[in-house]
Amino acid sequence: MAVDPDLDGRLRAALDGILCISEKPMMGATCFFHHGNMLGGADRSRTGERRFLFRVGPQGAAEALSRPGARPAALGARTMGGFVFVDAEACDSRALEGWIDLAMDFVWALPAKGYSAKT
């Protein structure tokens, strides 16, 4: 995986205005957190595929996988339960807002971890 500055910028802009958001590099990508809990990220795969990652939790998985461009998030042979990859081409600004809403529905309910908001 590799950082995709354009997708990072799109996600960062869409998250602007939501309190307690932080970001850090992880797994070769940029991941975004709410109160220290990962809510999603963006990257470019080894094959050059541009994609977003969203944490929707077990209860949001069925809805997430029914949306265009979504598939279970798998890294190697391991599927990350409660996470989905979304093809960037299937994610215009309106869809991106919907993905953030779905991820926030799950992450909002998690207990806060220590976080440091990027200034």
Beta strands, then each sheet from edge to edge (+ up, - down):
strand 1: 21-26
strand 2: 29-34
strand 3: 37-44
strand 4: 50-55
strand 5: 70-75
strand 6: 78-87
sheet 1: 1+ 2- 3+ 4- 6+ 5-
end
